[in-house]
Amino acid sequence: MAGRVVLGALRTMRPMNRVWRSPPVRGVHLSPAMCAGHNKWSKVKHIKGPKDEARGRMIAKFVMMIKIAVKEGGSNPDMNINLAQLLEQCRNKNIPKASIETAIKNAEKAKPASRHMFEARGPGGCLLLIEVLTDNSGRSQQDVRRVLSKNGGMLSEGARHNFTRRGVVVVPGQSVTSERALELAIESGAEDVAETEDEDDDAPLLQFICDNADMWKVRTSLEQLGMKVTSAGSEFVPRTLLPLDQEQLEAAYVLIEALSDCPDVLRIWDNIQAQS
């Protein structure tokens, strides 16, 4: 995901099926949910807050990330791949053009800030990676610790070892069968493909997972195969997924929503298994 950009923003399956091939041909399989798939939060939607609040929060997080990207690589998306990825995601989320332009224009005036990653454990033993942008890491850590403590979680060193950084290319999944998804993965050079759902409107999505170095090659191949890419970027993908019961799932949802409300929090990744 899913991660993922904070819950309600970018977070965006089925039992694993493997296609085994003899070396040196690479094996590709249909993965369980990497982030949100089958929408893992579908059974807790009754506790969701107002959609306008979630959208406002999503826009604020994108504005923060755009400012980071501009500071790190300049305001020209043709020369700044991170900015280009964010602008593409903004367009697909229908974020107002004025908000984007203002964020780019004001990036150089923003207070100096740096990104930090906090590792945590939540309800049922689920693992969380919490990325923040802050000019005071001590304050942000206190804020995150307070929210965790209040909602059944805690900071936990070592959680990051359960995640690996991978390239993720996302395309709409309407009318694409599992068999065709596997074919697309093989033809594009992806290592894995996951069926998921968009958290905002439950639209089916396909996430093609690959090595970061191969992400743009996979993206280009998918476009040449007739797929419309909605986003492409580097994500933390869980090595193993953890199933939660309904009570734990609801508690985890409340925790992630509360963390997302922290003004310094940019994105949250988790290792929660989708419920079928």
ChimeraX attribute file (.defattr): number of C-alpha atoms within 10 A of each C-alpha:
attribute: neighborCount
match mode: 1-to-1
recipient: residues
	/A:1	27
	/A:2	28
	/A:3	25
	/A:4	26
	/A:5	24
	/A:6	28
	/A:7	28
	/A:8	22
	/A:9	26
	/A:10	23
	/A:11	23
	/A:12	30
	/A:13	23
	/A:14	17
	/A:15	10
	/A:16	11
	/A:17	13
	/A:18	13
	/A:19	10
	/A:20	11
	/A:21	10
	/A:22	7
	/A:23	7
	/A:24	6
	/A:25	9
	/A:26	13
	/A:27	15
	/A:28	20
	/A:29	19
	/A:30	23
	/A:31	20
	/A:32	24
	/A:33	30
	/A:34	32
	/A:35	31
	/A:36	30
	/A:37	31
	/A:38	25
	/A:39	25
	/A:40	24
	/A:41	18
	/A:42	16
	/A:43	12
	/A:44	15
	/A:45	12
	/A:46	9
	/A:47	10
	/A:48	13
	/A:49	10
	/A:50	8
	/A:51	11
	/A:52	9
	/A:53	10
	/A:54	20
	/A:55	16
	/A:56	13
	/A:57	20
	/A:58	23
	/A:59	19
	/A:60	17
	/A:61	23
	/A:62	24
	/A:63	23
	/A:64	20
	/A:65	21
	/A:66	25
	/A:67	24
	/A:68	24
	/A:69	22
	/A:70	21
	/A:71	17
	/A:72	12
	/A:73	14
	/A:74	19
	/A:75	19
	/A:76	12
	/A:77	16
	/A:78	10
	/A:79	11
	/A:80	15
	/A:81	15
	/A:82	21
	/A:83	25
	/A:84	19
	/A:85	18
	/A:86	21
	/A:87	19
	/A:88	15
	/A:89	19
	/A:90	23
	/A:91	14
	/A:92	12
	/A:93	16
	/A:94	10
	/A:95	18
	/A:96	11
	/A:97	12
	/A:98	9
	/A:99	15
	/A:100	19
	/A:101	13
	/A:102	12
	/A:103	21
	/A:104	23
	/A:105	14
	/A:106	12
	/A:107	21
	/A:108	15
	/A:109	10
	/A:110	13
	/A:111	9
	/A:112	12
	/A:113	13
	/A:114	12
	/A:115	14
	/A:116	16
	/A:117	17
	/A:118	19
	/A:119	19
	/A:120	23
	/A:121	21
	/A:122	23
	/A:123	21
	/A:124	18
	/A:125	17
	/A:126	21
	/A:127	27
	/A:128	28
	/A:129	24
	/A:130	26
	/A:131	20
	/A:132	23
	/A:133	22
	/A:134	20
	/A:135	14
	/A:136	12
	/A:137	17
	/A:138	10
	/A:139	12
	/A:140	20
	/A:141	18
	/A:142	11
	/A:143	16
	/A:144	25
	/A:145	18
	/A:146	15
	/A:147	19
	/A:148	21
	/A:149	13
	/A:150	12
	/A:151	19
	/A:152	17
	/A:153	24
	/A:154	20
	/A:155	21
	/A:156	15
	/A:157	11
	/A:158	12
	/A:159	19
	/A:160	19
	/A:161	10
	/A:162	17
	/A:163	20
	/A:164	12
	/A:165	13
	/A:166	20
	/A:167	24
	/A:168	31
	/A:169	24
	/A:170	25
	/A:171	20
	/A:172	19
	/A:173	19
	/A:174	10
	/A:175	8
	/A:176	15
	/A:177	11
	/A:178	17
	/A:179	9
	/A:180	11
	/A:181	21
	/A:182	24
	/A:183	14
	/A:184	20
	/A:185	24
	/A:186	19
	/A:187	13
	/A:188	22
	/A:189	22
	/A:190	29
	/A:191	19
	/A:192	21
	/A:193	28
	/A:194	27
	/A:195	28
	/A:196	32
	/A:197	27
	/A:198	22
	/A:199	23
	/A:200	17
	/A:201	8
	/A:202	14
	/A:203	15
	/A:204	20
	/A:205	21
	/A:206	24
	/A:207	31
	/A:208	30
	/A:209	28
	/A:210	24
	/A:211	16
	/A:212	16
	/A:213	11
	/A:214	17
	/A:215	23
	/A:216	17
	/A:217	15
	/A:218	28
	/A:219	25
	/A:220	13
	/A:221	18
	/A:222	23
	/A:223	14
	/A:224	11
	/A:225	12
	/A:226	8
	/A:227	16
	/A:228	14
	/A:229	18
	/A:230	17
	/A:231	21
	/A:232	24
	/A:233	18
	/A:234	19
	/A:235	23
	/A:236	23
	/A:237	25
	/A:238	27
	/A:239	11
	/A:240	12
	/A:241	19
	/A:242	14
	/A:243	15
	/A:244	19
	/A:245	10
	/A:246	12
	/A:247	12
	/A:248	17
	/A:249	23
	/A:250	19
	/A:251	20
	/A:252	26
	/A:253	22
	/A:254	18
	/A:255	21
	/A:256	22
	/A:257	18
	/A:258	16
	/A:259	25
	/A:260	25
	/A:261	16
	/A:262	15
	/A:263	16
	/A:264	24
	/A:265	24
	/A:266	27
	/A:267	24
	/A:268	26
	/A:269	28
	/A:270	30
	/A:271	27
	/A:272	24
	/A:273	23
	/A:274	24
	/A:275	20
	/A:276	12
